[in-house]
Structures are given as structure tokens and as C-alpha cells.
Amino acid sequence: MAVQQDNALINDLMEQVLFLVSHPALNMEEPDQQEVDQLFAEVRQNIWQMLSEKLDLVGKELNENRAKAIDAIIYVVTGLGQAMGGAADEEVQLALLNKARGEVWYVVENHLL
């Protein structure tokens, strides 16, 4: 995948994760576990749809193993967002982005494709 497409995919993933982590259901003092579970299920499904379209995963289903892989991607992208906020300069941000890109692609290639 070309770097621009690669970056676009990471940006799309970041957008989904930002929606998740900023959602009021997760930021309540005592979150409703059923609502949190539903929110994660929706975000997993959205990410799966996006990846299916971009990576041509036609015919593959979002099963338990792929859901866990998407959770790993959510974890990587959440960490990237947190780390980017504390990055000293653009060079550090680029290094963080490249590291996260590699981690996301490891999960995609080894657990989703």
C-alpha cells in the first residue's frame, strides 16, 4: 500500500478511536458497562467495515479473533494519540507515527488478512 493510502488509513483509524475515547459513555464517573460494551462493538464494526473496504476483505467475517485484532489496533492508535500530544517536535511525532503504522500493519497482516 502506498504511503499516502497508509497515512489515510491511520488517519481514519485515529478518527474512529478519537470518537471512542471522547465518547461521554466512557468518560462518566461510573460508566454503564452495557453502554460501554455496545460502544466498543459499534466502533469495532465501523473499523472492520473501513478495513474491509480499503483492504478488500470481501467474504471475511468479523469473528472473535478479528475483533481482538481490532482491539489491538484501537490500543495502538490510542497510545499513538497520547504519545503525539507529548511529542517534543515533528521529528519525534513522525517517529511515533511510523512506529504505530508498523504495529497496525503487523496486526492487519498477521490477524486480519
N, C-alpha and C positions, 0 to 999 in steps of 0.2 A: 504494500500500500504506500502510496506517495506520502511525503512528509506533510503536505497540506491536508490531505484526507485524514492522515493520522492525527494531526492537530485538531481538525474539525471534530473527529470522533472524541478526543479527550475533552474538548470544549463542551460537546453535547453531554458527555458523562458528568462533567463538572456541573452543568446546569441542572441535571436530574438530582445530583447529590445535594446541591445547594437548596433545591426545593425541599428535599427530605430533611436536612439538618436545620432548616429555618422554619419548618412547619410548626405551628402552635401546639399541635398534639405532642410533639417531642420536648417542647420547652416549658411545659407546665410543671408546677411543683410536684404534683402527684399524677403523672400521666396514666391514662386509661390504657391498660395493656392490650385490650382488644382493638382499640383505635390505632395504637402503635403498630400492632401486627398487620392490620388492614393497610395502613400507610406503607409499610415496608413491602407488602405484597403488591400494591399498586406500582410502587417505584420499580421493583424487580421486573414486573410485567412491562413497564414502559421501557426500561433499559433493554430487556430481551427483544422487544419489538424493534427498537432502534438498531441493535446489533444485528438482528435477523435481516433487516433491510440493507444495512451497509455491508454486511459480510456474507450475504447470500446464504443464509442458514435455512433455506426452504426445506420443509419436511422434518425439521428437528423440533422437538417439543421442549418446553421449559419444565424439566424434571427436577428432582431433588438435588442431584449433583450439579446441574447447571445453575440452580437457584443459589447453591452455596458458592459457586464460582462468581456469580453476580454480587453476592455479599462481599466476597473478597475484593472485587473491583470497587464497590462502594467504600470499603475500608481504605483502599489505596488512595482513592480520589479525595476522601475526607482528610486523610493525612496530608495530601498534597495541598489542599486548600489551607489547612492550618499552617503548614510549613511556609507557604508562599507569603503569608501575612508577616512572618518573622524574618523573611529573607533580607539580607543586607543590601543587595544590589541586583541588577538584571542578570549578571553572570551567575549568581547563586540561584536565582529564580529559574534560569534556563537549565542549570544542572538538576534542580529538583524536578522540573518538568520532564526532562529526559529520563531520569530515574523512574518516575511514575509511569511514563509511557512504556518503558521496558517491562515494568511489573504488570501493567494492564495487558500488554501483548503476551506476556508469559501465560497469564490466566486464560486469555482468549484462545491462544494456540493449543494449550495443553488441556483445557477443560471445556471449551465451548465448541470448537471446530470438530 
